Amino acid sequence: MSKEDTSLRFRQFEADDAPVVYSFCLQLIFKQSCWQLRKKTMLNRGWMISAVTASVLLAIGLSWPVTLITSLLCTYLLIWISHTAYSYYLRHNRYQDLCSTAAFVARWCSGGQDRLFVATLEDGTVIASSGIVHQDIDTCELVRVATEESYQRKGVGRALMKYVLRQSTSFGYKTVVLKTSDVQTEAQRLYETSGFSLSKIYTVGRGIMTVYYYKLNLTDH
Ligand SMILES: CC(C)(COP(=O)(O)OP(=O)(O)OC[C@H]1O[C@@H](n2cnc3c(N)ncnc32)[C@H](O)[C@@H]1OP(=O)(O)O)[C@@H](O)C(=O)NCCC(=O)NCCS
């Protein structure tokens, strides 16, 4: 597929699309939680945990090889526990539509003002998603922006974004807002080169995550 490929199709999300679109979105949440924990907290603290564990094991007289392996295992276990807990928190508190495919379908096929769109190949294979959530009469929020990994960097995300922005305009919205994080550098590039401007930067969870808020005025677009 080339960037000029015109074989892409765009349409509203349907219940049958749920397994594939759900998996894109879930992968993103896991990528986010893994990265944030590893990069920002546990990776830095991992050395500390290893050092403390190693000191304790050495103090109680264990040999170096056993100490090394045990302290690395302890570190890995702590990272895994934190990652699992954080992923659970994200799925159950922040992204309730990602609890299950059924919840995902219920959320996006409710016929309300929130809408999810997909990009497909000519044969109907769904390869990207992007949705809008109603905020107020003038504003919607862009959410669930994702392209299936093997189709990334081929112009699909940008083409779907253009379609979704046209849809948002046709629904009468004047402003599109979105939030992303420091993990999603490729998404930030996509938003910035699509006309969005950074409106706020916010750090949450004692530095675990930096959230970037972007805004686009559809009337200028
Ligand atoms: C962000 C994402 C949706 C982009 O989709 P895509 O189909 O690969 O996007 P496109 O090929 O249309 O690229 C559009 C622009 O995004 C930016 N971009 C995309 N991938 C990039 C990468 N790996 N590195 C740097 N910039 C990138 C570029 O500016 C690109 O324009 P260019 O190719 O003219 O330079 C995709 O990378 C993705 O699914 N990422 C994981 C999910 C995610 O982070 N979603 C955002 C949630 S807020």
The ligand as an ORCA input file, in Angstrom:
! r2SCAN-3c Opt
* xyz 0 1
  C      -0.494      7.242     15.515
  C      -0.937      6.266     14.446
  C      -2.442      6.096     14.520
  C      -0.560      6.844     13.076
  O      -1.150      6.024     12.082
  P      -0.461      5.737     10.690
  O      -1.473      5.056      9.838
  O       0.829      5.068     10.882
  O      -0.248      7.252     10.207
  P       0.215      7.779      8.785
  O       0.992      6.752      8.039
  O      -0.966      8.385      8.114
  O       1.215      8.926      9.209
  C       0.727     10.208      9.518
  C       1.804     11.001     10.212
  O       1.989     10.529     11.543
  C       3.361     10.679     11.888
  N       3.904      9.343     12.150
  C       3.289      8.152     11.961
  N       4.094      7.153     12.349
  C       5.234      7.726     12.781
  C       6.438      7.223     13.334
  N       6.632      5.909     13.499
  N       7.384      8.096     13.690
  C       7.212      9.434     13.525
  N       6.080      9.973     13.018
  C       5.118      9.124     12.656
  C       4.048     11.327     10.716
  O       3.966     12.733     10.882
  C       3.166     10.878      9.579
  O       3.240     11.740      8.472
  P       4.407     11.522      7.374
  O       4.432     10.061      7.049
  O       3.945     12.372      6.235
  O       5.668     11.999      8.017
  C      -0.236      4.889     14.566
  O       1.158      5.108     14.683
  C      -0.725      4.072     15.738
  O      -1.694      3.324     15.629
  N      -0.039      4.172     16.883
  C      -0.422      3.410     18.063
  C      -1.711      3.910     18.633
  C      -1.604      5.328     19.156
  O      -0.589      5.741     19.702
  N      -2.725      6.084     19.006
  C      -2.798      7.444     19.471
  C      -3.629      7.518     20.679
  S      -3.672      9.167     21.345
*
